[in-house]
Amino acid sequence: MRRHGRWMVAIQLTACLCLAGCGVASSKSADSPVDPAKVDSIGDTSLKRVTLAQAAADRLAIRTTVVAKAKVASSSRKKVYRAVVPYQAVIYDVNGAAWVYTMPEPLVYVRHPVVVDHVDGNRAVLSEGPPSGTAIVTVGVAELYGIEVGVGTSE
C-alpha cells in the first residue's frame, strides 16, 4: 500500500505540472499586438514625438499641468510676471540642458527646451520655454525620456 501511495502522489504531481502549463501564455493576441509606446522623429530636428497607448500612460501614472504665469521676484527685487512650472517637470539631459515634456494632444508627448532662471521652492521660474497655458508633464517625465532615447531597448 505504501508503495502504491507514492506512485499515486507522483502521478498526481505530474498531472498538476502538465495542467499548469496549459494556461494562457499571454494576454496579447498574435493577431493584434499593441505597442505601449511609439517614437517618431519630428522633421529634420533631433526631437522625437512619443505616443503612448492608454494602458501605458495609465501604468506610468502620467500627470500634467500647464505652464503658468506668476508674480516672482526679479534680480532687481521687483515683482514681475514670469512663466513657472513645477520643478519636478524639469529634466536635464546628459549635457545639462533643461527640458520639459509638452502634451500637444492626448497621449502625445514632445520634449521642449527650457531655460531655468532660478528655482523658487518647488517651482522653476523660466526665462525661456513653452508659452503660458501649454500642457506639460509633471509625473512620468523620466520614463518618457527613457522611452524617447531608447533606455532598455536593444535597438
C-alpha positions as CSV (number, residue, x, y, z in Angstrom):
1,M,0.0,0.0,0.0
2,R,2.8,2.3,0.9
3,R,4.5,1.8,-2.5
4,H,1.2,2.3,-4.3
5,G,0.6,5.6,-2.5
6,R,4.0,7.0,-3.6
7,W,3.2,6.2,-7.2
8,M,-0.2,7.9,-6.9
9,V,1.4,11.1,-5.5
10,A,4.0,11.1,-8.3
11,I,1.3,10.7,-10.9
12,Q,-0.8,13.5,-9.4
13,L,2.2,15.9,-9.2
14,T,3.0,15.2,-12.9
15,A,-0.6,15.8,-13.9
16,C,-0.7,19.1,-12.0
17,L,2.5,20.3,-13.6
18,C,1.3,19.4,-17.0
19,L,-2.1,21.1,-16.5
20,A,-0.3,24.2,-15.1
21,G,1.4,24.6,-18.4
22,C,-1.9,24.8,-20.3
23,G,-2.8,28.3,-19.1
24,V,-2.9,31.4,-21.2
25,A,0.6,32.3,-22.2
26,S,-0.1,36.0,-22.9
27,S,-2.9,38.4,-22.8
28,K,-1.7,39.8,-26.2
29,S,-3.1,38.2,-29.3
30,A,-0.6,37.4,-32.0
31,D,-3.1,39.0,-34.5
32,S,-3.3,42.3,-32.8
33,P,-0.1,43.3,-31.0
34,V,-0.3,46.7,-29.2
35,D,2.9,48.6,-28.7
36,P,2.9,50.5,-25.4
37,A,4.9,53.4,-27.0
38,K,5.8,54.7,-30.4
39,V,8.6,57.1,-31.0
40,D,8.7,59.2,-34.2
41,S,11.2,61.8,-35.5
42,I,9.9,65.3,-35.9
43,G,11.0,66.6,-39.3
44,D,14.7,67.4,-39.6
45,T,15.1,68.1,-35.9
46,S,16.7,65.9,-33.3
47,L,13.4,65.9,-31.3
48,K,11.0,63.0,-31.2
49,R,7.3,62.5,-30.6
50,V,6.4,59.9,-28.0
51,T,3.0,58.4,-28.4
52,L,1.7,56.2,-25.6
53,A,-1.1,53.6,-25.6
54,Q,-3.7,54.5,-23.0
55,A,-2.7,51.5,-20.9
56,A,1.0,52.6,-20.9
57,A,0.0,56.2,-19.8
58,D,-2.1,54.7,-17.0
59,R,0.7,52.4,-15.9
60,L,3.2,55.2,-15.8
61,A,0.6,57.4,-14.0
62,I,1.3,60.3,-16.3
63,R,0.1,63.6,-14.7
64,T,0.1,67.0,-16.3
65,T,-0.4,70.7,-15.5
66,V,0.0,73.9,-17.6
67,V,2.8,76.5,-17.8
68,A,1.5,79.3,-15.6
69,K,2.4,83.0,-15.3
70,A,3.2,84.0,-11.7
71,K,4.5,87.1,-9.9
72,V,8.0,86.4,-8.8
73,A,10.9,88.4,-7.5
74,S,13.4,89.5,-10.2
75,S,17.1,90.3,-9.8
76,S,16.1,94.0,-9.2
77,R,13.8,92.7,-6.3
78,K,10.8,93.9,-8.2
79,K,7.9,91.5,-8.7
80,V,7.4,90.6,-12.3
81,Y,5.3,88.0,-14.1
82,R,7.3,85.0,-15.4
83,A,6.5,81.6,-16.7
84,V,6.7,79.0,-13.9
85,V,6.4,75.2,-13.9
86,P,6.6,72.6,-11.1
87,Y,10.3,71.8,-10.7
88,Q,9.5,68.1,-10.9
89,A,8.5,68.7,-14.6
90,V,12.1,69.7,-15.5
91,I,14.5,67.1,-16.7
92,Y,18.2,67.6,-17.5
93,D,19.9,65.7,-20.4
94,V,23.5,64.4,-20.3
95,N,24.8,67.8,-21.4
96,G,23.0,69.7,-18.7
97,A,20.3,71.2,-20.9
98,A,16.9,71.6,-19.2
99,W,13.7,70.3,-20.8
100,V,10.0,69.7,-20.1
101,Y,7.6,67.4,-21.9
102,T,4.7,69.1,-23.6
103,M,1.5,67.4,-24.4
104,P,0.3,68.8,-27.7
105,E,-2.6,66.2,-27.9
106,P,-3.8,63.4,-25.7
107,L,-1.2,60.6,-25.2
108,V,1.4,62.5,-27.3
109,Y,4.5,64.0,-25.6
110,V,7.3,66.2,-27.1
111,R,10.4,67.4,-25.3
112,H,10.7,71.2,-25.3
113,P,13.8,73.1,-24.2
114,V,13.6,75.5,-21.3
115,V,16.0,77.9,-19.6
116,V,15.5,77.8,-15.8
117,D,16.2,81.3,-14.4
118,H,16.0,80.1,-10.8
119,V,14.2,77.7,-8.6
120,D,11.7,79.2,-6.1
121,G,10.6,76.5,-3.6
122,N,9.1,73.7,-5.7
123,R,8.7,75.6,-8.9
124,A,11.1,76.5,-11.7
125,V,11.0,80.1,-12.9
126,L,11.7,80.1,-16.7
127,S,13.4,82.7,-18.8
128,E,12.6,80.6,-21.9
129,G,10.2,77.8,-22.6
130,P,6.8,76.9,-23.9
131,P,4.1,79.6,-23.7
132,S,1.8,80.1,-20.8
133,G,-1.1,77.6,-20.9
134,T,0.9,74.8,-22.6
135,A,0.2,71.4,-21.1
136,I,3.3,69.8,-19.6
137,V,4.0,66.5,-17.8
138,T,4.7,66.6,-14.1
139,V,4.7,62.9,-13.3
140,G,6.3,60.3,-15.6
141,V,9.0,62.7,-17.0
142,A,11.9,60.4,-16.5
143,E,10.0,57.5,-18.0
144,L,9.1,59.5,-21.1
145,Y,12.8,60.5,-21.5
146,G,13.8,56.8,-21.2
147,I,11.3,55.8,-23.9
148,E,12.4,58.6,-26.2
149,V,16.1,57.9,-26.0
150,G,15.7,54.1,-26.0
151,V,16.8,53.1,-22.5
152,G,16.3,49.4,-22.1
153,T,15.8,48.6,-25.7
154,S,18.0,46.5,-27.9
155,E,17.9,48.9,-30.8
